[in-house]
Structures are given as structure tokens and as C-alpha cells.
Amino acid sequence: MGSLTRYGISSALPHDPTGFPWSMFGINVSGCLLIGVLMTLNCRLSCWGSCSGRSAAGTACRLPQLS
């Protein structure tokens, strides 16, 4: 999805071949921000990522033990 967005934006807002590709930079930064928001939401709403060891429903989670 990111490559299609980059292609569409760079076609709509072309840059000088010797200049900085601001359109691609903007898409990459916004994609990173979106991934960060989605991962934060996933971490807070899922059992695996909760900081308190509880799921969104309030029940205790069993996290895997690393040996």
C-alpha cells in the first residue's frame, strides 16, 4: 500500500531530479506515524502488550516465559 501511495503522490507532485523528494519523505513519515499509532493501539488493547498484565476485558493475561 505504501508503494502505491508513494507512486501516486510523486506522480501528482513531481520533484526536480536534482532536488529532494519531499513527497516521498512526507509519505514515509506519515506511514511511520501510522504504524506507530496502530502498534500503540494494538499494544494497549491486546493482552500481549498491556503494561499491567491484564487484557482489555480486565482479566489477567498469561504472558509466555522466556527461558
mmCIF file of the C-alpha atoms, coordinates in Angstrom:
data_MODEL
# 
_entry.id   MODEL 
# 
loop_
_atom_site.group_PDB 
_atom_site.id 
_atom_site.type_symbol 
_atom_site.label_atom_id 
_atom_site.label_alt_id 
_atom_site.label_comp_id 
_atom_site.label_asym_id 
_atom_site.label_entity_id 
_atom_site.label_seq_id 
_atom_site.pdbx_PDB_ins_code 
_atom_site.Cartn_x 
_atom_site.Cartn_y 
_atom_site.Cartn_z 
_atom_site.occupancy 
_atom_site.B_iso_or_equiv 
_atom_site.pdbx_formal_charge 
_atom_site.auth_seq_id 
_atom_site.auth_comp_id 
_atom_site.auth_asym_id 
_atom_site.auth_atom_id 
_atom_site.pdbx_PDB_model_num 
ATOM 1  C CA . MET A 1 1  ? 0.000   0.000   0.000   1.00 0.00 ? 1  MET A CA 1 
ATOM 2  C CA . GLY A 1 2  ? 2.876   2.369   0.769   1.00 0.00 ? 2  GLY A CA 1 
ATOM 3  C CA . SER A 1 3  ? 4.472   1.916   -2.640  1.00 0.00 ? 3  SER A CA 1 
ATOM 4  C CA . LEU A 1 4  ? 1.194   2.728   -4.417  1.00 0.00 ? 4  LEU A CA 1 
ATOM 5  C CA . THR A 1 5  ? 0.757   5.811   -2.266  1.00 0.00 ? 5  THR A CA 1 
ATOM 6  C CA . ARG A 1 6  ? 4.328   6.947   -2.950  1.00 0.00 ? 6  ARG A CA 1 
ATOM 7  C CA . TYR A 1 7  ? 3.829   6.428   -6.684  1.00 0.00 ? 7  TYR A CA 1 
ATOM 8  C CA . GLY A 1 8  ? 0.544   8.339   -6.699  1.00 0.00 ? 8  GLY A CA 1 
ATOM 9  C CA . ILE A 1 9  ? 1.857   11.258  -4.674  1.00 0.00 ? 9  ILE A CA 1 
ATOM 10 C CA . SER A 1 10 ? 5.111   11.504  -6.623  1.00 0.00 ? 10 SER A CA 1 
ATOM 11 C CA . SER A 1 11 ? 3.122   11.474  -9.884  1.00 0.00 ? 11 SER A CA 1 
ATOM 12 C CA . ALA A 1 12 ? 0.805   14.195  -8.596  1.00 0.00 ? 12 ALA A CA 1 
ATOM 13 C CA . LEU A 1 13 ? 3.625   16.261  -7.068  1.00 0.00 ? 13 LEU A CA 1 
ATOM 14 C CA . PRO A 1 14 ? 6.760   15.650  -9.151  1.00 0.00 ? 14 PRO A CA 1 
ATOM 15 C CA . HIS A 1 15 ? 10.089  16.947  -7.908  1.00 0.00 ? 15 HIS A CA 1 
ATOM 16 C CA . ASP A 1 16 ? 13.189  18.191  -9.659  1.00 0.00 ? 16 ASP A CA 1 
ATOM 17 C CA . PRO A 1 17 ? 15.586  15.268  -10.391 1.00 0.00 ? 17 PRO A CA 1 
ATOM 18 C CA . THR A 1 18 ? 18.355  17.069  -8.501  1.00 0.00 ? 18 THR A CA 1 
ATOM 19 C CA . GLY A 1 19 ? 16.073  18.192  -5.656  1.00 0.00 ? 19 GLY A CA 1 
ATOM 20 C CA . PHE A 1 20 ? 14.930  16.447  -2.507  1.00 0.00 ? 20 PHE A CA 1 
ATOM 21 C CA . PRO A 1 21 ? 11.850  14.198  -2.980  1.00 0.00 ? 21 PRO A CA 1 
ATOM 22 C CA . TRP A 1 22 ? 9.643   15.872  -0.360  1.00 0.00 ? 22 TRP A CA 1 
ATOM 23 C CA . SER A 1 23 ? 6.546   13.956  -1.434  1.00 0.00 ? 23 SER A CA 1 
ATOM 24 C CA . MET A 1 24 ? 8.181   10.580  -0.730  1.00 0.00 ? 24 MET A CA 1 
ATOM 25 C CA . PHE A 1 25 ? 9.606   11.889  2.524   1.00 0.00 ? 25 PHE A CA 1 
ATOM 26 C CA . GLY A 1 26 ? 6.128   13.006  3.612   1.00 0.00 ? 26 GLY A CA 1 
ATOM 27 C CA . ILE A 1 27 ? 4.566   9.657   2.733   1.00 0.00 ? 27 ILE A CA 1 
ATOM 28 C CA . ASN A 1 28 ? 7.304   7.741   4.576   1.00 0.00 ? 28 ASN A CA 1 
ATOM 29 C CA . VAL A 1 29 ? 6.989   9.902   7.689   1.00 0.00 ? 29 VAL A CA 1 
ATOM 30 C CA . SER A 1 30 ? 3.197   9.647   7.710   1.00 0.00 ? 30 SER A CA 1 
ATOM 31 C CA . GLY A 1 31 ? 3.440   5.871   7.210   1.00 0.00 ? 31 GLY A CA 1 
ATOM 32 C CA . CYS A 1 32 ? 5.813   5.587   10.169  1.00 0.00 ? 32 CYS A CA 1 
ATOM 33 C CA . LEU A 1 33 ? 3.448   7.651   12.302  1.00 0.00 ? 33 LEU A CA 1 
ATOM 34 C CA . LEU A 1 34 ? 0.503   5.469   11.259  1.00 0.00 ? 34 LEU A CA 1 
ATOM 35 C CA . ILE A 1 35 ? 2.410   2.286   12.115  1.00 0.00 ? 35 ILE A CA 1 
ATOM 36 C CA . GLY A 1 36 ? 3.327   3.772   15.493  1.00 0.00 ? 36 GLY A CA 1 
ATOM 37 C CA . VAL A 1 37 ? -0.292  4.676   16.251  1.00 0.00 ? 37 VAL A CA 1 
ATOM 38 C CA . LEU A 1 38 ? -1.557  1.252   15.179  1.00 0.00 ? 38 LEU A CA 1 
ATOM 39 C CA . MET A 1 39 ? 1.089   -0.568  17.211  1.00 0.00 ? 39 MET A CA 1 
ATOM 40 C CA . THR A 1 40 ? 0.319   1.562   20.266  1.00 0.00 ? 40 THR A CA 1 
ATOM 41 C CA . LEU A 1 41 ? -3.387  0.844   19.940  1.00 0.00 ? 41 LEU A CA 1 
ATOM 42 C CA . ASN A 1 42 ? -2.686  -2.840  19.450  1.00 0.00 ? 42 ASN A CA 1 
ATOM 43 C CA . CYS A 1 43 ? -0.397  -2.892  22.478  1.00 0.00 ? 43 CYS A CA 1 
ATOM 44 C CA . ARG A 1 44 ? -2.938  -1.151  24.681  1.00 0.00 ? 44 ARG A CA 1 
ATOM 45 C CA . LEU A 1 45 ? -5.946  -3.177  23.540  1.00 0.00 ? 45 LEU A CA 1 
ATOM 46 C CA . SER A 1 46 ? -4.426  -6.641  23.353  1.00 0.00 ? 46 SER A CA 1 
ATOM 47 C CA . CYS A 1 47 ? -3.439  -8.975  26.132  1.00 0.00 ? 47 CYS A CA 1 
ATOM 48 C CA . TRP A 1 48 ? 0.155   -9.305  24.911  1.00 0.00 ? 48 TRP A CA 1 
ATOM 49 C CA . GLY A 1 49 ? 1.009   -5.657  25.017  1.00 0.00 ? 49 GLY A CA 1 
ATOM 50 C CA . SER A 1 50 ? -0.726  -4.470  28.138  1.00 0.00 ? 50 SER A CA 1 
ATOM 51 C CA . CYS A 1 51 ? 1.619   -2.908  30.639  1.00 0.00 ? 51 CYS A CA 1 
ATOM 52 C CA . SER A 1 52 ? -0.412  -4.077  33.628  1.00 0.00 ? 52 SER A CA 1 
ATOM 53 C CA . GLY A 1 53 ? -0.626  -7.727  32.546  1.00 0.00 ? 53 GLY A CA 1 
ATOM 54 C CA . ARG A 1 54 ? -4.380  -7.500  32.027  1.00 0.00 ? 54 ARG A CA 1 
ATOM 55 C CA . SER A 1 55 ? -6.415  -7.729  28.857  1.00 0.00 ? 55 SER A CA 1 
ATOM 56 C CA . ALA A 1 56 ? -8.873  -5.083  27.691  1.00 0.00 ? 56 ALA A CA 1 
ATOM 57 C CA . ALA A 1 57 ? -11.653 -7.080  29.380  1.00 0.00 ? 57 ALA A CA 1 
ATOM 58 C CA . GLY A 1 58 ? -9.842  -6.831  32.721  1.00 0.00 ? 58 GLY A CA 1 
ATOM 59 C CA . THR A 1 59 ? -8.882  -10.482 33.051  1.00 0.00 ? 59 THR A CA 1 
ATOM 60 C CA . ALA A 1 60 ? -5.341  -11.434 33.894  1.00 0.00 ? 60 ALA A CA 1 
ATOM 61 C CA . CYS A 1 61 ? -3.107  -12.395 30.961  1.00 0.00 ? 61 CYS A CA 1 
ATOM 62 C CA . ARG A 1 62 ? -0.633  -15.220 30.969  1.00 0.00 ? 62 ARG A CA 1 
ATOM 63 C CA . LEU A 1 63 ? 2.465   -13.954 29.242  1.00 0.00 ? 63 LEU A CA 1 
ATOM 64 C CA . PRO A 1 64 ? 4.921   -16.525 27.890  1.00 0.00 ? 64 PRO A CA 1 
ATOM 65 C CA . GLN A 1 65 ? 8.030   -17.152 29.962  1.00 0.00 ? 65 GLN A CA 1 
ATOM 66 C CA . LEU A 1 66 ? 11.311  -16.835 28.113  1.00 0.00 ? 66 LEU A CA 1 
ATOM 67 C CA . SER A 1 67 ? 13.888  -19.391 29.161  1.00 0.00 ? 67 SER A CA 1 
# 
